[in-house]
Amino acid sequence: MSENSSKGGAWSRRATVSGLLAVGGCAIQPEAMVNLVQAPPSEQPPAPSAEGQILETAFDATTRMTVPVRLDGHGPLEFVVDTGANVSVVAIEVAQQLGLPNIGQALVHGIAGSQLTDLTRVKRLSVGAVSEDIPRMPMMPRGRLGADGLLGMDVLRGRRLIMDYKRRQLDISRSAPRTGAMPVFSLSGVRQGRDPVFVVPARIRFGQLIIVDAEIAGVKVVAFLDSGSQNTVGNGALKSAVASRHTGFAERLFKAPLISATGQTAIGEIASMPPLRLGGLLVGNMSIAFADLHIFDLWELTDRPALLVGADVLRQFNSVEIDYGRRLVTFRPPAEYMSRRVR
């Protein structure tokens, strides 16, 4: 997080990239003519329940949050918490070890393309006190996932999710129904010496939660929260908009590969960037990979600036709370950063 202004050359230094940028979010189409990445979510959140439980988490090699999951009683297995995946995914190696059945194939969409993928059936996926029947679960090589599997929106939708990066905990519970007016901005705890709290409204688009008030380098963006993506990725429309406002921006880009969970590789252009504004919060110390990805085509976001906010940004916070039922995102940055409200 940063209080620095986006003006001047503070963000013009080249970002450093070590190795490959592995971006893992994906979505599934269970039948040839149906694409779940565009399927509208239920407008009615589930009723509250007593299923809430705090789970100890870890971080994978790319510092994405992982959580212990059981499949049909087997485990624990390490699944990446992936708010950018419409469905949960299991590694082929894990499915074979557990003797899970092969029930057919489906087209799975990743960031860089699509691939026909084998499916399995899991009668009970358990994470803490949450349990779901997953009738169609894609199977992909563990090397592409970077973990035993991905915990996607088929489990997370309609729930309240607190990813506590500071304490390495995940709190997952049913979301309460939305009531009253939606807050535009909320900040608390600063004067009392506690960590500041920023509450930002969001909405659902194509089954994904997006921030309704986001901006970077003076450009308004559609910002998706994708905890399964190692890096933050912007589309070509965002790159063009930034380049038109900031002379010399194009010369500061350098190329690096982006690897999809479905196996395809896209070439991204990397640049360090000024702070990202999410509601009243400024997030600094970041770089963005720009690429016209397949996933932006699926979301019909090729002609307007859009951003997948990855784990590289989310892990800067003490915790990030995503309430899918109430459509609110709560950011708790460390007190020492003291990000300011943007007026």
C-alpha positions as CSV (number, residue, x, y, z in Angstrom):
1,M,0.0,0.0,0.0
2,S,1.2,3.5,-0.6
3,E,0.4,7.1,-0.1
4,N,2.5,8.2,-3.1
5,S,0.7,10.0,-5.9
6,S,0.5,8.3,-9.3
7,K,2.1,11.5,-10.8
8,G,5.8,11.7,-11.7
9,G,8.3,8.9,-12.4
10,A,8.0,6.9,-9.1
11,W,6.3,4.1,-11.0
12,S,8.3,4.1,-14.1
13,R,11.0,1.7,-12.9
14,R,11.0,-1.7,-14.6
15,A,9.4,-4.4,-12.5
16,T,11.5,-7.5,-11.8
17,V,10.1,-10.9,-12.8
18,S,11.8,-14.1,-11.7
19,G,10.9,-17.1,-13.8
20,L,7.4,-17.6,-15.2
21,L,4.2,-15.9,-14.2
22,A,1.8,-18.8,-13.4
23,V,-1.8,-17.7,-13.6
24,G,-4.2,-20.4,-12.6
25,G,-7.9,-19.3,-12.8
26,C,-10.2,-21.3,-15.0
27,A,-13.9,-21.9,-15.7
28,I,-15.8,-24.9,-17.1
29,Q,-18.4,-25.6,-19.7
30,P,-20.0,-28.9,-18.7
31,E,-21.9,-29.3,-22.0
32,A,-20.8,-28.3,-25.5
33,M,-23.1,-25.3,-25.8
34,V,-23.1,-24.1,-22.2
35,N,-20.4,-21.9,-20.9
36,L,-20.6,-21.5,-17.1
37,V,-18.2,-18.6,-17.0
38,Q,-21.2,-16.6,-18.3
39,A,-23.9,-18.3,-16.2
40,P,-25.7,-15.9,-13.9
41,P,-25.4,-16.6,-10.2
42,S,-28.4,-17.1,-8.0
43,E,-29.9,-13.7,-6.9
44,Q,-30.9,-15.1,-3.5
45,P,-28.0,-15.8,-1.2
46,P,-28.3,-19.0,1.0
47,A,-29.8,-18.6,4.5
48,P,-27.3,-18.1,7.3
49,S,-26.1,-21.3,9.0
50,A,-23.7,-22.4,11.8
51,E,-21.2,-23.9,9.4
52,G,-18.5,-21.3,9.9
53,Q,-15.1,-22.5,10.9
54,I,-11.6,-21.0,10.9
55,L,-9.0,-23.2,9.1
56,E,-5.2,-23.1,9.2
57,T,-3.9,-22.3,5.8
58,A,-0.5,-22.3,4.0
59,F,1.0,-20.7,0.9
60,D,2.1,-22.5,-2.2
61,A,5.3,-21.7,-4.1
62,T,3.7,-18.7,-5.6
63,T,2.3,-17.5,-2.2
64,R,-1.3,-18.2,-3.2
65,M,-3.4,-19.2,-0.1
66,T,-4.0,-23.0,0.2
67,V,-6.5,-24.7,2.5
68,P,-7.0,-28.3,3.6
69,V,-9.7,-30.1,1.7
70,R,-11.2,-33.6,1.9
71,L,-12.7,-35.4,-1.1
72,D,-15.1,-38.2,-0.2
73,G,-13.4,-38.4,3.2
74,H,-9.9,-38.6,1.8
75,G,-7.3,-36.0,2.7
76,P,-6.4,-33.5,3.8
77,L,-5.4,-32.2,0.4
78,E,-3.9,-28.8,-0.3
79,F,-6.3,-26.7,-2.6
80,V,-5.6,-23.2,-3.7
81,V,-8.4,-20.8,-2.7
82,D,-9.4,-19.5,-6.2
83,T,-12.0,-16.8,-6.4
84,G,-11.4,-16.6,-10.2
85,A,-12.4,-20.2,-10.9
86,N,-16.1,-20.9,-11.5
87,V,-15.6,-24.5,-10.6
88,S,-13.3,-26.5,-8.3
89,V,-10.6,-28.6,-9.9
90,V,-8.6,-31.6,-8.7
91,A,-5.2,-32.8,-9.9
92,I,-5.2,-35.8,-12.1
93,E,-2.6,-37.5,-9.9
94,V,-4.8,-37.0,-6.8
95,A,-7.9,-38.3,-8.6
96,Q,-6.0,-41.5,-9.7
97,Q,-4.6,-42.0,-6.2
98,L,-8.1,-41.8,-4.7
99,G,-9.7,-43.9,-7.4
100,L,-12.1,-41.2,-8.5
101,P,-14.2,-42.2,-11.5
102,N,-13.8,-40.7,-15.0
103,I,-17.3,-39.6,-16.0
104,G,-16.6,-37.9,-19.4
105,Q,-15.1,-34.7,-20.7
106,A,-15.9,-31.0,-20.9
107,L,-14.4,-27.9,-22.4
108,V,-12.4,-25.9,-19.7
109,H,-11.5,-22.3,-20.2
110,G,-8.3,-20.9,-18.8
111,I,-6.8,-17.4,-19.1
112,A,-5.1,-18.2,-22.4
113,G,-7.4,-20.7,-24.1
114,S,-9.6,-23.7,-23.7
115,Q,-9.0,-27.4,-23.6
116,L,-11.1,-30.6,-23.5
117,T,-10.6,-32.0,-20.0
118,D,-11.6,-35.2,-18.2
119,L,-14.2,-34.9,-15.5
120,T,-14.7,-36.8,-12.2
121,R,-17.5,-36.8,-9.6
122,V,-17.0,-36.0,-6.0
123,K,-19.9,-36.8,-3.7
124,R,-18.5,-34.7,-0.8
125,L,-16.0,-32.0,-1.0
126,S,-15.3,-30.8,2.6
127,V,-13.5,-27.7,3.7
128,G,-13.9,-27.1,7.4
129,A,-17.6,-27.4,8.2
130,V,-18.6,-26.7,4.5
131,S,-19.5,-29.7,2.4
132,E,-20.6,-29.8,-1.2
133,D,-21.5,-32.4,-3.8
134,I,-19.5,-31.6,-7.0
135,P,-21.1,-33.5,-9.8
136,R,-18.6,-32.4,-12.5
137,M,-15.0,-31.7,-11.4
138,P,-12.3,-31.1,-14.0
139,M,-9.0,-33.0,-13.6
140,M,-5.8,-31.3,-14.6
141,P,-2.1,-32.1,-14.1
142,R,-0.8,-31.1,-10.7
143,G,2.1,-29.3,-12.3
144,R,-0.3,-26.8,-13.9
145,L,-2.3,-26.2,-10.8
146,G,0.6,-25.9,-8.5
147,A,-1.4,-27.7,-5.8
148,D,-3.7,-30.8,-5.2
149,G,-6.6,-28.7,-6.6
150,L,-8.4,-25.4,-6.8
151,L,-11.3,-24.4,-4.5
152,G,-13.6,-22.5,-6.8
153,M,-16.9,-20.6,-6.9
154,D,-19.1,-23.7,-6.9
155,V,-18.1,-24.0,-3.2
156,L,-17.5,-20.3,-2.4
157,R,-20.6,-18.7,-4.0
158,G,-23.1,-17.4,-1.5
159,R,-20.6,-17.5,1.4
160,R,-18.5,-15.1,3.5
161,L,-14.8,-15.7,3.0
162,I,-12.1,-14.2,5.1
163,M,-8.6,-14.8,3.8
164,D,-6.4,-13.8,6.7
165,Y,-2.9,-13.6,5.3
166,K,-1.3,-12.3,8.5
167,R,-2.5,-15.2,10.7
168,R,-2.6,-17.7,7.8
169,Q,-6.2,-18.6,8.4
170,L,-9.3,-19.0,6.2
171,D,-12.7,-18.3,7.8
172,I,-15.6,-19.7,5.6
173,S,-19.2,-19.4,6.5
174,R,-22.7,-18.7,5.1
175,S,-23.3,-15.1,4.1
176,A,-26.1,-13.2,5.7
177,P,-28.8,-11.8,3.4
178,R,-28.1,-8.3,2.2
179,T,-30.2,-5.7,4.1
180,G,-30.3,-1.9,4.0
181,A,-28.4,0.5,1.9
182,M,-25.0,-0.5,0.5
183,P,-22.1,1.5,2.0
184,V,-20.0,3.4,-0.5
185,F,-17.0,3.7,1.8
186,S,-16.1,2.8,5.3
187,L,-13.0,3.4,7.3
188,S,-12.6,2.5,11.0
189,G,-10.0,1.8,13.6
190,V,-7.4,4.4,12.6
191,R,-7.7,6.8,15.5
192,Q,-7.7,3.9,18.0
193,G,-4.4,2.7,16.8
194,R,-5.9,-0.4,15.2
195,D,-5.5,-1.6,11.7
196,P,-7.6,0.5,9.3
197,V,-10.7,-1.2,7.7
198,F,-11.9,-0.4,4.2
199,V,-15.3,-1.7,3.0
200,V,-15.9,-1.5,-0.8
201,P,-19.1,-2.5,-2.6
202,A,-19.0,-5.0,-5.4
203,R,-21.4,-6.7,-7.8
204,I,-21.6,-10.0,-9.7
205,R,-20.7,-10.2,-13.4
206,F,-20.5,-13.6,-15.2
207,G,-20.4,-15.4,-11.8
208,Q,-17.4,-13.3,-10.6
209,L,-17.3,-10.6,-8.0
210,I,-16.0,-7.3,-9.2
211,I,-15.1,-4.0,-7.5
212,V,-17.4,-1.3,-8.7
213,D,-15.1,1.6,-7.9
214,A,-11.5,1.0,-9.1
215,E,-8.9,3.1,-10.9
216,I,-5.2,2.9,-11.9
217,A,-3.0,5.5,-13.6
218,G,-6.1,7.7,-14.0
219,V,-8.1,5.0,-15.8
220,K,-11.3,3.5,-14.5
221,V,-11.2,-0.3,-14.5
222,V,-13.4,-3.3,-14.1
223,A,-11.5,-5.1,-11.3
224,F,-12.0,-8.8,-10.7
225,L,-10.6,-10.4,-7.5
226,D,-8.7,-13.5,-8.5
227,S,-6.9,-15.1,-5.6
228,G,-5.9,-18.1,-7.7
229,S,-3.8,-15.9,-10.0
230,Q,-0.2,-15.4,-9.0
231,N,0.0,-12.0,-10.7
232,T,-2.3,-9.1,-11.5
233,V,-3.2,-9.0,-15.2
234,G,-4.7,-6.2,-17.3
235,N,-6.3,-6.4,-20.7
236,G,-5.1,-4.6,-23.9
237,A,-7.8,-1.9,-23.5
238,L,-6.2,-0.9,-20.1
239,K,-2.7,-0.9,-21.6
240,S,-3.9,1.4,-24.4
241,A,-5.7,3.8,-22.0
242,V,-2.7,4.1,-19.8
243,A,-0.3,4.6,-22.7
244,S,-2.5,7.4,-24.1
245,R,-2.3,9.3,-20.7
246,H,1.4,8.7,-19.9
247,T,4.1,9.5,-22.5
248,G,6.8,6.8,-22.7
249,F,4.7,4.1,-21.0
250,A,5.0,1.7,-24.0
251,E,8.8,1.9,-23.8
252,R,8.8,0.7,-20.2
253,L,7.1,-2.6,-21.0
254,F,9.0,-5.9,-21.2
255,K,7.8,-9.3,-22.2
256,A,7.2,-12.4,-20.0
257,P,5.1,-15.6,-20.4
258,L,1.8,-16.2,-18.7
259,I,0.9,-19.8,-18.2
260,S,-2.7,-21.0,-18.0
261,A,-3.9,-23.9,-16.0
262,T,-5.2,-25.4,-19.3
263,G,-1.6,-25.5,-20.6
264,Q,-1.5,-22.6,-23.1
265,T,1.0,-19.8,-22.8
266,A,0.3,-16.2,-23.6
267,I,3.0,-13.5,-23.8
268,G,2.4,-10.6,-21.4
269,E,4.0,-7.2,-21.2
270,I,5.0,-6.2,-17.7
271,A,5.3,-2.8,-16.2
272,S,5.5,-1.3,-12.7
273,M,2.5,0.8,-12.0
274,P,1.2,3.7,-9.8
275,P,-1.1,2.8,-6.9
276,L,-4.3,0.9,-7.7
277,R,-7.4,2.6,-6.1
278,L,-10.0,0.2,-4.7
279,G,-12.8,2.4,-3.4
280,G,-11.0,4.7,-0.9
281,L,-7.9,2.5,-0.6
282,L,-4.6,2.9,-2.5
283,V,-2.5,-0.2,-3.1
284,G,1.1,0.4,-4.2
285,N,4.2,-1.7,-4.8
286,M,2.8,-3.6,-7.7
287,S,3.4,-4.5,-11.3
288,I,0.9,-5.5,-14.0
289,A,1.1,-8.0,-16.8
290,F,-0.8,-6.8,-19.9
291,A,-2.3,-9.3,-22.3
292,D,-5.4,-9.8,-24.5
293,L,-6.3,-13.1,-22.8
294,H,-9.0,-15.6,-23.8
295,I,-10.7,-15.0,-20.4
296,F,-11.3,-11.3,-21.3
297,D,-13.0,-12.5,-24.5
298,L,-15.3,-14.8,-22.5
299,W,-16.2,-12.0,-20.1
300,E,-16.9,-9.6,-23.1
301,L,-14.2,-7.2,-21.8
302,T,-12.0,-6.6,-24.8
303,D,-13.2,-3.0,-25.4
304,R,-13.0,-1.6,-21.9
305,P,-10.2,-1.5,-19.3
306,A,-10.3,-4.6,-17.1
307,L,-8.0,-6.0,-14.4
308,L,-7.6,-9.4,-12.7
309,V,-6.4,-8.5,-9.2
310,G,-4.1,-11.4,-8.2
311,A,-2.5,-12.8,-5.1
312,D,0.4,-10.5,-5.5
313,V,-1.9,-7.6,-4.5
314,L,-4.2,-9.4,-2.1
315,R,-1.4,-10.8,0.1
316,Q,-0.3,-7.2,0.8
317,F,-3.3,-7.0,3.2
318,N,-3.6,-8.4,6.7
319,S,-6.8,-9.9,5.5
320,V,-9.4,-9.7,2.7
321,E,-13.0,-10.5,3.4
322,I,-15.3,-11.3,0.5
323,D,-19.0,-11.5,1.3
324,Y,-20.7,-12.9,-1.8
325,G,-24.2,-12.7,-0.4
326,R,-24.0,-9.0,0.7
327,R,-21.6,-8.2,-2.2
328,L,-19.0,-6.4,-0.1
329,V,-15.3,-6.7,0.0
330,T,-13.4,-5.7,3.3
331,F,-9.7,-4.9,3.1
332,R,-7.6,-4.7,6.2
333,P,-4.2,-3.3,5.4
334,P,-1.4,-3.2,8.0
335,A,-1.5,-0.1,10.1
336,E,2.0,1.0,9.2
337,Y,1.0,1.6,5.6
338,M,-1.8,3.9,6.6
339,S,-3.3,4.1,3.1
340,R,-5.4,7.2,2.8
341,R,-8.9,7.8,1.6
342,V,-9.0,9.0,-2.0
343,R,-11.2,12.0,-2.4
